[in-house]
Amino acid sequence: MKMASRDWALLVLLSILWGGAFFFAAIAVKETPPLTLVLCRVGIAAAVLFAFIKIKGEIIPKNTSLLIACLIMGLFNNLIPFSLLFWAQTSIPSGLASILNATTPIFSIVVAHFLLADERMALNRFTGIILGFLGVAVLIGGNAISGTTIATLGILACLGAALSYGIAGVYGRRFRTMGVSPSVGAFGQLAATTIMMIPLVIFIDSPWELPLPSKAAISSIVALAVASTALAYLIFFRLLASAGSVNATLVTLLIPVSAIVLGTVFLDEILTQRHYLGMSLILIGLIAVDGRIFQTLKPSN
């Protein structure tokens, strides 16, 4: 499906919003525990989407199958990856976290290969997976030599988040057959995650005992929830409808660029040559997985 100029503009905006999520989280997590930050992100975003749904006059279905689906998606698409990524950003730069998060499509393919009968492992996908994991190996390499460190655990946490996203991507296919709008589906996931997060935050973080965050941290939390979650969800689903799922996945290639630029300019984060080499291998792997370049180079009969 060919992308119009508006679609490209939405794609770039979405990459900035999702790349900005790593930037905002890097600021907020300095003063807010990761689990509390997750609760704030999903709770505020759910409230914003609920208001949006009511303004549009949409109906939120109340049935058990949708509730279960939202709980499972909330677990794998929000609770687990958000928690792991926010915790990881207490020990590694936001740019590095975004690079590792870019392996999500690679994990999606691996999960789909084992769980879905109609997802075949084509040569370009296999090549992309190998390149992606080589990139990860480069990123971990230096830390592995020096032994297990908090930075190594942060890297592994990001990979765990990418795997969780991959599982969510495969499971989320069933939402297409449930007859719910994208905004209702997004709200359902976020609301379910909020419900699951509340007892975790109460028993682990005891937020009432925490000091009040600074204005910068509070602003980052609000931006993370409203811009990088609620608004980003709406833009993503709009892009899916107008440009198709294959084109929408191109955002994965752009997110690390946005996150690295924001982290470098505003947070004084520094990535080494090893990080950029690893990112290059991962991005080349994603291009191979996408497959369009092979179709372009393939001679026509």
Secondary structure as UniProt FT lines:
FT   HELIX           5..28
FT   TURN            29..31
FT   HELIX           34..56
FT   HELIX           64..74
FT   HELIX           75..79
FT   HELIX           80..88
FT   TURN            89..91
FT   HELIX           94..101
FT   TURN            102..103
FT   HELIX           104..115
FT   TURN            117..118
FT   HELIX           123..145
FT   HELIX           150..171
FT   HELIX           172..177
FT   TURN            178..179
FT   HELIX           182..204
FT   HELIX           207..209
FT   HELIX           215..225
FT   HELIX           226..231
FT   HELIX           232..243
FT   HELIX           245..248
FT   TURN            249..250
FT   HELIX           251..267
FT   HELIX           273..290
FT   HELIX           292..297
//
